[in-house]
Amino acid sequence: DILEERTEKYVDTPYGKPSDALILGKIKNVDCVLLARHGRHHTIMPSNVNYRANIWALKEENCSHILVTTACGSLREEIQPGDLVIIDQFIDSIPYTLMHGCPTFWLA
């Protein structure tokens, strides 16, 4: 409800289609683009998200910052639901698994 002048834009990229339509609009007069990375109805599994297409589409819309939400939470009591956290370590096993066919972890 906070997105004003809302429009939907379906795009294609060199990497295929992004996860869903780009939702363009303004929040307090700031241009914003929303993209449901797991699809609007959360039908795309994390390992099937076309991240390259998503990033390409956002770049083509001249997005300068990307903010994401997560449902996984934190194990630290001082971090409460609704807190904004900027991560400095991230474990992602998907790229290595896709490239080499065996489970491991990358620290990015």
N, C-alpha and C positions, 0 to 999 in steps of 0.2 A: 503493500500500500504506500510505501514511501517513495516509490519510483514514479516520477512525473513524466509526462509526454512519452509514455511507453509505446515502443514499436518492436515487432519481431522481424528478424532478418535471418533467412536461411542462406547459408553460404557453402561453398565447396572449396577445398584447398588442394594443393599438390599431394597432400597425404590422405585425401578423402574427406568425408564429412565430419564435422565436429560432433560432439555428443548430443547436441540439441541446437535449436535455434538460438541465435544471440538475441538477448533482450536488451534493447537500447533505451536509454532514458536519462533523467537527471535526478540526482538526490541533492536537495538544497542548492540547486543551480550548478551542480558539478556533473559533467557528462560521465555516465557509467555504462558499463556493459556487463550483463549478468549471463553466466553460462552454467547450466547444470551439468557438471562433468560426468555424473552417472546417469544422465538423462532426466528429463522432467519428472518421470514416474519411477526413478531409481531402478531402471531395468538393466543397466550396464554394470557388470562386475568390474572391480578395480583392475583386474588383469586384462580386461577388454577395452578399457578407456583409450581412445585414440588421442593420446596426449599431444602428439605432434600436430595433429589437425587443430586441436583446441588452442594451442599456443599460437599457431600460425594465424588462425582466425582472429584472436585477440590482438595480435601484432598488426594485422591489416586494418583493424579498427583504431589503431594508434593508442592502444592502452599502454600506459606508462607504469602501472602498478597492478599486481595481482594479489588479491586477498582471498584466502580460502577458509572454509570452515571444516571442522572435523567432528565426528561423533565419538571418537575413541577416548577422549578425556585424558586425565593425567593421574599418575600415582602419587603426586605431591599434594598434600592437604592444603597448602597455601594457594594453590591454583584452583579457583572456583569456576563453576559453569558461567560462561559469559565473559571470562577474562580473555584479553588479547595476549597471545604468546608469540614471540618471534623465536623460531627454532634455530639452533646453530649446529645441530647434528641430526642426521636423518638416516635411518636404515631402510634400504629398499632392496628386496631380493629379486624383484621382477626382471630388471635389465640383464643381470648375469644369467638368470635361469633361461631367459629367452635366447640369449646368445650362445650359452654353453650347455644347456640342457640338464644342469644339475643345480640343486638348491645351495645357495650360499648367501652371504649378506655383503652389500656394498655400503660403505660409509661415505655419504656425499656431503 
